[in-house]
Amino acid sequence: MTDALSPAPRTDPAPIFELYRGVYATALLTAAVAEFKLFDRLACGPKSEPQLLAELRLSARAGNVLLVAMRAMGLLASDADGRVMLTDLSREHLVSGGEFDVSDYVAQAADNPAVREIAERLRTNRPAGHEPQEQGVAFIYRQGMPSAMEQEAAARRHTLALAGRAKNVAPVLAERAPMADARVLLDVGGGSGIYSIACLKRYPKLRAIIWDRPQVLKVAREFADAEGVSGRIEFRSGDMFADPVPAECDLMLLSNILHDWDVPECQALLTRLSAALPTGGRLLIHDVFLADSLDGPLPIALYSANLFCVTEGRAYSAAEYRSWLAEAALTAGSVVPTLAHCGVLTATR
């Protein structure tokens, strides 16, 4: 137990995460070539994104994951009318039958389990573990879906795994996010509670409510007890999509939460939270951010593919978030970088 600030790392672990997610570059490129014939479909000229996705039989979410990654790799671009087009690189080397075509070389990996898995996820637009006979979707919970987060052992394993990143990033978020005058922090889907703990240790007058599933809160309480701040935390069990939003919170944190959900769920959750904020209250979106042009950066595009495979979401751009925040009567500021590719976007009621 200590009253000291949560320590921040000397180095940013972002390069390790990039290496870890690098498998998605091979999987997406090979699937684009061998499974979806993406570049051949554009050989005769640009196509609108809706037309292209209809040909590929992909949903908007799946299409975003695939096309953003291909743009980030320099293999797709947009013409003056916003249509999807080949780049010089992909036209010369990834169109079947071309003089310098290497698509057959790439397609050698088509039977790799990672390639088959990403192709299946893209085609079905459903995360791994969604089938009733499986353990459940690992990182998310919603009424009516099988979720590993409702099983004590699985919830503990996944929560502790995610805590590794949180320990690196939370002290930086607590330092850089505007919360010096806040009274009560609502940590939505707070998981291990490490983000709340870092904020409480930096701001001694702050209290927090960690709002998550019962099995997850067991882990959060252990961390809070170890850090000596459990007396300033309420561990509130609930469903953020269905249960009443805890009242009297003038600061709300969504740290790596919205990227787990598709657009309608993100919009609905932001609207629910905004309605519970007092005038002048703030909502913090702490997450990764795609470029507003949806053409990278590549590490975030690959993380988006990772998210796509294990949740119902993907990575979003700041422009997308700002649009939803405005619809929810919140005024967004700028993105302040934290660590491990993340940043914090502050919105005010």
Phi, psi and chi 1 to 4 in degrees:
 res  aa     phi    psi   chi1   chi2   chi3   chi4
   1 MET       -  133.3 -178.0  173.6   69.3      -
   2 THR  -151.7  150.2  176.1      -      -      -
   3 ASP   -94.4   -0.6  -66.3  -32.4      -      -
   4 ALA   -68.9  158.6      -      -      -      -
   5 LEU   -63.6  151.0  -61.8  179.3      -      -
   6 SER   -62.7  130.2  -62.7      -      -      -
   7 PRO   -71.2  143.4   27.1  -34.8      -      -
   8 ALA  -102.0  149.3      -      -      -      -
   9 PRO   -71.0  155.4   27.4  -35.0      -      -
  10 ARG   -76.3  -26.9  -68.1 -177.4  -62.7  104.1
  11 THR  -123.1  156.1   56.1      -      -      -
  12 ASP   -89.3  123.6 -172.2  -20.5      -      -
  13 PRO   -76.6    7.7   30.5  -36.0      -      -
  14 ALA   -50.7  -43.7      -      -      -      -
  15 PRO   -60.0  -32.5  -25.3   35.4      -      -
  16 ILE   -67.6  -42.6  -64.5  172.8      -      -
  17 PHE   -64.0  -36.2  -71.0  112.6      -      -
  18 GLU   -63.1  -42.8  -69.6  179.2   22.3      -
  19 LEU   -65.6  -42.0  -67.1  168.9      -      -
  20 TYR   -61.2  -40.0  167.2   71.0      -      -
  21 ARG   -89.2    1.1  -64.6  167.2 -174.1  148.1
  22 GLY   -61.6  -24.9      -      -      -      -
  23 VAL   -57.7  -28.4   63.6      -      -      -
  24 TYR   -71.4  -21.8  -70.0   98.0      -      -
  25 ALA   -66.5  -49.1      -      -      -      -
  26 THR   -61.3  -45.4  -60.7      -      -      -
  27 ALA   -63.9  -45.4      -      -      -      -
  28 LEU   -68.8  -43.3  -75.0  167.2      -      -
  29 LEU   -63.1  -45.4  175.4   59.1      -      -
  30 THR   -65.9  -41.4  -54.0      -      -      -
  31 ALA   -63.0  -40.3      -      -      -      -
  32 ALA   -60.4  -40.0      -      -      -      -
  33 VAL   -78.6  -53.3  169.7      -      -      -
  34 ALA   -89.8  -34.9      -      -      -      -
  35 GLU   -92.4  -39.9  -62.4  -73.9  -21.9      -
  36 PHE  -109.3   -7.8  -62.3  105.5      -      -
  37 LYS    48.9   42.1  -49.9  -63.5 -177.8 -175.6
  38 LEU   -59.6  -45.8  174.9   61.2      -      -
  39 PHE   -74.2  -33.9  -55.2  103.4      -      -
  40 ASP   -63.6  -34.7  -70.9  -13.4      -      -
  41 ARG   -67.4  -20.2  -66.9  176.5 -171.9  -84.4
  42 LEU  -106.2    6.1  -65.8  166.5      -      -
  43 ALA   -64.9  -29.8      -      -      -      -
  44 CYS   -91.1   -1.2  -67.1      -      -      -
  45 GLY   143.3  169.4      -      -      -      -
  46 PRO   -65.0  155.9  -18.4   31.5      -      -
  47 LYS  -136.9  150.0  -66.0  178.9  179.5  178.5
  48 SER   -65.4  152.6   69.7      -      -      -
  49 GLU   -61.3  -43.3 -170.6  164.2  -43.5      -
  50 PRO   -59.6  -40.7  -26.4   36.0      -      -
  51 GLN   -63.8  -44.1  177.7 -172.7   -3.6      -
  52 LEU   -64.6  -43.4 -179.1   58.7      -      -
  53 LEU   -66.9  -33.3  -65.2 -172.9      -      -
  54 ALA   -64.2  -41.2      -      -      -      -
  55 GLU   -65.3  -38.5  -70.1 -176.5   14.3      -
  56 LEU   -78.7  -14.1  -65.7  170.1      -      -
  57 ARG    59.2   46.6  -62.6 -175.5  179.0 -178.7
  58 LEU  -116.4  146.0  -65.2  179.7      -      -
  59 SER   -71.7  169.6   68.3      -      -      -
  60 ALA   -61.8  -40.1      -      -      -      -
  61 ARG   -65.8  -48.4 -176.0  174.0   78.6  104.4
  62 ALA   -62.9  -41.4      -      -      -      -
  63 GLY   -62.4  -39.8      -      -      -      -
  64 ASN   -60.1  -47.0  176.5  -79.4      -      -
  65 VAL   -59.5  -46.5  167.2      -      -      -
  66 LEU   -69.4  -48.7 -179.5   62.1      -      -
  67 LEU   -72.3  -38.0  -62.0 -175.5      -      -
  68 VAL   -61.5  -41.9  169.3      -      -      -
  69 ALA   -63.6  -42.0      -      -      -      -
  70 MET   -67.2  -36.3  -65.5  -56.5  104.7      -
  71 ARG   -65.4  -42.6  -67.3 -172.4 -171.0  105.8
  72 ALA   -63.8  -29.2      -      -      -      -
  73 MET   -80.8   -4.6  -67.3  177.8 -169.6      -
  74 GLY    80.1   21.4      -      -      -      -
  75 LEU  -104.8  -16.1  -58.3  174.9      -      -
  76 LEU  -133.1  155.8  -67.0  180.0      -      -
  77 ALA  -147.8 -177.7      -      -      -      -
  78 SER  -119.7  139.8  -61.0      -      -      -
  79 ASP   -84.9 -175.2   69.5    4.5      -      -
  80 ALA   -62.5  -22.0      -      -      -      -
  81 ASP   -97.7    8.4  -64.3  -40.6      -      -
  82 GLY    81.0    8.2      -      -      -      -
  83 ARG   -79.8  155.0  -64.3  177.4  -59.8  175.7
  84 VAL   -79.8  132.0 -176.7      -      -      -
  85 MET  -139.5  160.0   59.8 -179.7  -73.5      -
  86 LEU   -73.3  155.8  -62.3  176.5      -      -
  87 THR   -97.2  171.7   62.1      -      -      -
  88 ASP   -58.8  -36.9  -70.2  -16.9      -      -
  89 LEU   -64.7  -50.1  179.4   63.5      -      -
  90 SER   -72.3  -33.7   58.3      -      -      -
  91 ARG   -64.3  -39.5  179.6  172.6  -65.8  -78.3
  92 GLU   -78.0  -30.4 -174.1  167.2   26.9      -
  93 HIS  -119.6   -9.8  -60.4  -65.2      -      -
  94 LEU  -126.0    8.8  -68.5  175.3      -      -
  95 VAL   -95.8  125.8  173.9      -      -      -
  96 SER   -57.1  134.2  -62.0      -      -      -
  97 GLY    88.2   -5.0      -      -      -      -
  98 GLY   -68.7  160.0      -      -      -      -
  99 GLU   -59.9  -35.3 -176.8  178.9    2.6      -
 100 PHE  -116.4   30.4  -59.6  105.3      -      -
 101 ASP   -66.5  129.5  171.0   28.1      -      -
 102 VAL  -118.6   16.6  -61.8      -      -      -
 103 SER   -64.2  -34.5   60.0      -      -      -
 104 ASP   -64.9  -34.0  -74.4  -16.9      -      -
 105 TYR   -63.5  -47.0 -172.8   96.2      -      -
 106 VAL   -62.9  -39.7  173.5      -      -      -
 107 ALA   -67.7   -9.9      -      -      -      -
 108 GLN   -59.5  -23.9  -68.7 -179.8  104.1      -
 109 ALA   -89.5    8.9      -      -      -      -
 110 ALA   -61.0  -29.2      -      -      -      -
 111 ASP   -90.3    2.2  -70.7  -29.2      -      -
 112 ASN   -62.6  134.4 -176.3  -70.2      -      -
 113 PRO   -54.6  -35.1  -26.6   34.6      -      -
 114 ALA   -66.3  -35.6      -      -      -      -
 115 VAL   -70.2  -45.3  176.2      -      -      -
 116 ARG   -61.5  -38.1  -67.5 -160.5  -58.6  -91.6
 117 GLU   -66.2  -47.3  174.0   68.7    9.2      -
 118 ILE   -65.8  -35.7 -164.4   70.5      -      -
 119 ALA   -64.4  -41.2      -      -      -      -
 120 GLU   -65.6  -42.9  175.0   68.8    9.8      -
 121 ARG   -63.1  -43.2  -64.1  -62.4  131.9 -131.7
 122 LEU   -63.6  -43.4  -69.9  167.6      -      -
 123 ARG   -67.9  -39.5  -73.9 -164.3  176.6  101.0
 124 THR   -88.9  -20.0   62.5      -      -      -
 125 ASN    57.8   34.8 -168.2   36.2      -      -
 126 ARG  -134.3  143.4  -58.2  178.6   77.9  176.4
 127 PRO   -75.5  161.4   28.0  -35.5      -      -
 128 ALA   -60.9  141.5      -      -      -      -
 129 GLY    90.7    4.9      -      -      -      -
 130 HIS   -79.6  -17.4   70.5  -84.2      -      -
 131 GLU   -68.8  141.7  -67.3   83.8    1.0      -
 132 PRO   -56.7  -31.5  -24.6   33.5      -      -
 133 GLN   -79.6   -8.0   70.8  -86.4   16.3      -
 134 GLU   -92.6  172.9  -64.8 -176.1  -39.5      -
 135 GLN   -65.5  -29.2 -177.0 -176.9   44.0      -
 136 GLY   126.3  160.7      -      -      -      -
 137 VAL   -65.1  129.9 -178.4      -      -      -
 138 ALA   -68.4  -47.6      -      -      -      -
 139 PHE  -104.8   -0.5  -62.0  110.7      -      -
 140 ILE  -131.3  157.1   58.8  176.0      -      -
 141 TYR  -136.8  137.2  167.7   83.2      -      -
 142 ARG  -154.7  145.4 -172.7  178.8   58.3 -156.6
 143 GLN   -54.2  132.3  -78.3 -174.6  -19.1      -
 144 GLY    94.4   -7.1      -      -      -      -
 145 MET  -112.4  143.8   70.7  155.4   47.6      -
 146 PRO   -68.8  130.0   25.7  -32.4      -      -
 147 SER  -136.7  129.8  172.8      -      -      -
 148 ALA   -65.8  -19.1      -      -      -      -
 149 MET   -72.5   -4.9  -55.7  -47.2  -80.8      -
 150 GLU   -96.1   -2.8  -64.7  -62.4  -83.5      -
 151 GLN  -108.8  125.4  -56.3  165.9   32.0      -
 152 GLU   -55.2  -49.5 -176.4  171.1    6.3      -
 153 ALA   -65.5  -44.6      -      -      -      -
 154 ALA   -67.2  -42.4      -      -      -      -
 155 ALA   -61.9  -41.6      -      -      -      -
 156 ARG   -64.6  -45.1 -177.6  176.7 -173.3   82.8
 157 ARG   -61.2  -47.8 -178.7  173.0   64.1 -107.0
 158 HIS   -69.1  -39.4  -68.6  -55.2      -      -
 159 THR   -64.4  -42.6  -57.6      -      -      -
 160 LEU   -67.9  -34.6  -70.4  174.5      -      -
 161 ALA   -62.9  -45.0      -      -      -      -
 162 LEU   -70.5  -23.4  -64.3  176.4      -      -
 163 ALA   -63.6  -27.2      -      -      -      -
 164 GLY   -59.0  -45.6      -      -      -      -
 165 ARG   -68.4  -42.0  179.6  177.7   60.3  176.5
 166 ALA   -58.6  -39.6      -      -      -      -
 167 LYS   -60.2  -33.0  -72.8  178.7 -179.2  178.5
 168 ASN   -73.8  -42.9  -77.5  -90.2      -      -
 169 VAL   -90.1  -34.0 -175.7      -      -      -
 170 ALA   -55.8  -44.4      -      -      -      -
 171 PRO   -61.7  -33.5  -21.3   33.5      -      -
 172 VAL   -72.5  -40.4 -176.6      -      -      -
 173 LEU   -60.8  -45.1  172.2   65.9      -      -
 174 ALA   -60.9  -34.1      -      -      -      -
 175 GLU   -74.3  -38.2  175.4 -170.8   -0.3      -
 176 ARG  -100.0  -18.0  -62.9 -179.3 -176.4  176.6
 177 ALA   -82.5  145.4      -      -      -      -
 178 PRO   -78.3  101.7   28.4  -32.6      -      -
 179 MET  -146.4   13.0   59.3  179.5   73.4      -
 180 ALA   -61.0  -31.4      -      -      -      -
 181 ASP  -100.7    6.6   57.9  -15.2      -      -
 182 ALA   -76.3  152.1      -      -      -      -
 183 ARG  -104.7  -49.5  -65.0  179.7  -59.7  102.9
 184 VAL  -131.3  123.1 -177.6      -      -      -
 185 LEU   -97.6  127.9  165.7   66.5      -      -
 186 LEU  -100.8  111.5  176.8   61.6      -      -
 187 ASP   -95.0   97.2 -167.3   -9.6      -      -
 188 VAL   -78.6  122.9 -178.3      -      -      -
 189 GLY    61.1   44.6      -      -      -      -
 190 GLY   -69.0   -9.0      -      -      -      -
 191 GLY    57.3 -124.0      -      -      -      -
 192 SER   -66.8  -14.4   65.2      -      -      -
 193 GLY    81.3    3.5      -      -      -      -
 194 ILE   -65.1  -33.4  -72.1  174.0      -      -
 195 TYR   -67.8  -44.3  -70.9  101.8      -      -
 196 SER   -61.1  -44.2  -75.2      -      -      -
 197 ILE   -59.0  -45.1  -69.1  167.0      -      -
 198 ALA   -62.4  -39.0      -      -      -      -
 199 CYS   -68.4  -41.6  -65.1      -      -      -
 200 LEU   -65.0  -36.8  -67.5  175.6      -      -
 201 LYS   -72.4  -28.0  -65.1 -175.3   78.6  171.2
 202 ARG   -81.2  -32.3  178.3  164.7  -76.0  -85.9
 203 TYR  -122.4   96.1  -61.2  103.5      -      -
 204 PRO   -62.1  -23.1  -22.5   33.3      -      -
 205 LYS   -89.8   -6.3  -64.9 -178.2  179.4  179.8
 206 LEU   -78.6  141.6 -175.8   65.9      -      -
 207 ARG  -115.9  163.2  -66.3 -175.5  -64.1  112.5
 208 ALA  -140.7  150.7      -      -      -      -
 209 ILE  -119.7  119.8  -61.9  172.2      -      -
 210 ILE   -97.0  119.3  -59.4  176.4      -      -
 211 TRP  -112.2  108.5 -164.7   25.1      -      -
 212 ASP  -160.2 -171.2 -146.9  -44.9      -      -
 213 ARG   -79.2  153.8  -57.5  -55.9  -61.0  160.8
 214 PRO   -56.3  -43.3  -24.7   33.2      -      -
 215 GLN   -67.8  -32.2  -59.7  -59.1  -23.1      -
 216 VAL   -71.4  -39.0  175.7      -      -      -
 217 LEU   -64.5  -24.6  -69.3  175.5      -      -
 218 LYS   -59.8  -41.4  -67.9  178.1 -178.0  179.7
 219 VAL   -69.5  -42.1  179.2      -      -      -
 220 ALA   -59.8  -41.5      -      -      -      -
 221 ARG   -63.2  -38.7 -172.5  179.1  -68.6  -83.3
 222 GLU   -61.5  -45.3  -68.5  174.2   12.6      -
 223 PHE   -63.6  -44.0  -83.4  111.9      -      -
 224 ALA   -64.0  -41.1      -      -      -      -
 225 ASP   -61.2  -43.2  -73.1  -15.9      -      -
 226 ALA   -64.0  -30.0      -      -      -      -
 227 GLU   -96.0   -1.0  -65.8  -65.4  -26.1      -
 228 GLY    73.6   25.7      -      -      -      -
 229 VAL  -120.6    7.5  -64.2      -      -      -
 230 SER   -62.9  -23.9   55.4      -      -      -
 231 GLY   -68.7  -14.6      -      -      -      -
 232 ARG  -106.7    9.8  -66.3  160.8   57.8 -161.5
 233 ILE  -122.5  136.6  -61.9  176.1      -      -
 234 GLU  -102.4  128.0  177.0 -174.1  -13.1      -
 235 PHE   -97.7   98.9  -59.1   89.2      -      -
 236 ARG  -102.6  115.3  178.4   82.9   63.4   93.2
 237 SER   -79.3  139.3  174.2      -      -      -
 238 GLY   177.4  176.9      -      -      -      -
 239 ASP  -114.4  113.6  178.6  -13.3      -      -
 240 MET   -66.5  -17.4   62.4 -172.3  179.4      -
 241 PHE   -91.3  -16.2  -69.4  110.0      -      -
 242 ALA  -125.9  -36.0      -      -      -      -
 243 ASP   -82.2  156.5  -67.6  -26.0      -      -
 244 PRO   -57.7  138.9  -24.3   34.3      -      -
 245 VAL   -71.2  130.4  178.0      -      -      -
 246 PRO   -52.2  133.9  -29.3   36.8      -      -
 247 ALA   -85.5  167.8      -      -      -      -
 248 GLU    64.9   26.6  -60.3 -179.3    0.6      -
 249 CYS  -102.0  121.5  -60.6      -      -      -
 250 ASP   -98.3    1.5   56.6  -14.7      -      -
 251 LEU  -142.4  130.1 -179.1   66.0      -      -
 252 MET  -125.9  138.3  -63.4 -178.5  179.0      -
 253 LEU  -120.9  127.2  173.1   63.7      -      -
 254 LEU  -116.2   90.5  -72.0  159.4      -      -
 255 SER  -100.1  109.7 -174.0      -      -      -
 256 ASN    54.6   46.2  -62.6  -59.2      -      -
 257 ILE  -112.0  -51.1  -63.6  -62.5      -      -
 258 LEU   -63.6  -29.1  -66.3  176.1      -      -
 259 HIS   -67.8   -7.4   67.7 -149.1      -      -
 260 ASP   -85.3   -5.4  -72.8  -14.6      -      -
 261 TRP  -130.2  154.6  -58.4  100.3      -      -
 262 ASP   -76.7  171.2 -153.5   -9.1      -      -
 263 VAL   -55.0  -49.3  173.6      -      -      -
 264 PRO   -59.2  -38.7  -24.3   35.3      -      -
 265 GLU   -67.9  -40.1  -73.3   76.6   19.7      -
 266 CYS   -60.5  -46.7  -69.1      -      -      -
 267 GLN   -63.1  -42.6  -67.4  172.1  -48.8      -
 268 ALA   -64.7  -42.6      -      -      -      -
 269 LEU   -66.4  -43.4 -177.9   56.1      -      -
 270 LEU   -62.0  -38.8  -71.3  172.2      -      -
 271 THR   -64.6  -42.4  -62.8      -      -      -
 272 ARG   -62.4  -45.8  -64.2 -169.7   80.4 -131.7
 273 LEU   -67.6  -42.1  -63.7  176.2      -      -
 274 SER   -59.3  -41.2  176.2      -      -      -
 275 ALA   -63.1  -24.7      -      -      -      -
 276 ALA   -92.3   -8.0      -      -      -      -
 277 LEU   -81.4  139.6  -94.6  179.2      -      -
 278 PRO   -73.7  162.1   29.6  -36.0      -      -
 279 THR   -57.8  130.7  -59.0      -      -      -
 280 GLY    89.4   -9.8      -      -      -      -
 281 GLY   -68.4  157.7      -      -      -      -
 282 ARG  -121.7  146.1  -67.2 -172.7  -67.6  -88.8
 283 LEU  -121.2  128.9 -175.9  145.6      -      -
 284 LEU  -108.8  121.8  -50.9  177.7      -      -
 285 ILE  -100.4  109.1  -62.8  176.4      -      -
 286 HIS  -108.1  114.6 -178.6 -116.2      -      -
 287 ASP  -166.0 -176.7 -141.0  -52.9      -      -
 288 VAL   -87.9  160.4  -62.3      -      -      -
 289 PHE  -137.0  123.5  -63.9   88.1      -      -
 290 LEU   -69.2  158.0  -70.9  171.3      -      -
 291 ALA   -62.9  146.9      -      -      -      -
 292 ASP   -59.8  -26.4  -71.2   -9.9      -      -
 293 SER   -79.4   -3.3   51.0      -      -      -
 294 LEU    55.2   43.8  -62.0 -180.0      -      -
 295 ASP  -128.9   26.4   56.2    1.6      -      -
 296 GLY   140.6 -160.4      -      -      -      -
 297 PRO   -68.1  159.5   22.8  -30.7      -      -
 298 LEU   -58.5  -43.3 -177.2   57.3      -      -
 299 PRO   -58.3  -35.2  -26.7   36.7      -      -
 300 ILE   -77.0  -34.9  -51.2  -53.3      -      -
 301 ALA   -62.4  -38.5      -      -      -      -
 302 LEU   -72.9  -36.4  -60.9 -177.0      -      -
 303 TYR   -63.7  -36.3 -176.4   32.3      -      -
 304 SER   -59.9  -40.2 -171.5      -      -      -
 305 ALA   -64.8  -40.8      -      -      -      -
 306 ASN   -57.8  -49.1 -177.7 -178.5      -      -
 307 LEU   -61.4  -41.7  -67.5  166.7      -      -
 308 PHE   -57.4  -36.6  179.8   86.4      -      -
 309 CYS   -77.6  -22.2  -71.1      -      -      -
 310 VAL  -121.6   -2.6  -62.9      -      -      -
 311 THR  -136.7 -172.1   73.9      -      -      -
 312 GLU  -100.9   14.1  -67.4 -172.1   -6.0      -
 313 GLY  -117.8 -154.3      -      -      -      -
 314 ARG  -171.6  178.6   61.1  170.6  175.5   85.7
 315 ALA   -77.8  148.7      -      -      -      -
 316 TYR  -124.2  162.9  -63.3  103.1      -      -
 317 SER   -91.0  160.9   67.3      -      -      -
 318 ALA   -61.2  -34.8      -      -      -      -
 319 ALA   -62.8  -40.1      -      -      -      -
 320 GLU   -63.8  -46.1  -71.0  173.5  -64.4      -
 321 TYR   -61.2  -43.9  -76.6  128.8      -      -
 322 ARG   -60.8  -38.3  -71.9 -167.4  178.5   98.6
 323 SER   -62.4  -45.3  172.3      -      -      -
 324 TRP   -69.3  -37.1  -54.2  -24.0      -      -
 325 LEU   -63.5  -41.6  -69.2  166.2      -      -
 326 ALA   -62.5  -41.3      -      -      -      -
 327 GLU   -62.5  -27.4  -67.7  171.2   -0.5      -
 328 ALA   -93.5   14.8      -      -      -      -
 329 ALA    66.1   35.6      -      -      -      -
 330 LEU  -120.6  141.6  -66.3  163.4      -      -
 331 THR  -103.8  118.8  -58.4      -      -      -
 332 ALA   -91.3  146.6      -      -      -      -
 333 GLY  -100.1 -146.6      -      -      -      -
 334 SER   -99.6  164.5   57.3      -      -      -
 335 VAL   -85.7  127.2  175.3      -      -      -
 336 VAL  -106.5  120.7  176.3      -      -      -
 337 PRO   -63.8  146.6  -19.4   31.8      -      -
 338 THR  -116.4  -95.2   54.8      -      -      -
 339 LEU  -153.6  163.0 -147.1   65.3      -      -
 340 ALA    55.1   46.1      -      -      -      -
 341 HIS    72.8   -0.1  -59.7  117.1      -      -
 342 CYS   -90.2  165.3  -67.4      -      -      -
 343 GLY  -153.3  169.0      -      -      -      -
 344 VAL  -122.1  127.5   58.0      -      -      -
 345 LEU  -109.0  118.2  175.2   62.3      -      -
 346 THR   -98.3  133.1  -59.0      -      -      -
 347 ALA  -127.1  143.3      -      -      -      -
 348 THR  -117.3  139.2  -54.2      -      -      -
 349 ARG   -78.2      -  174.6   74.2  178.6 -180.0
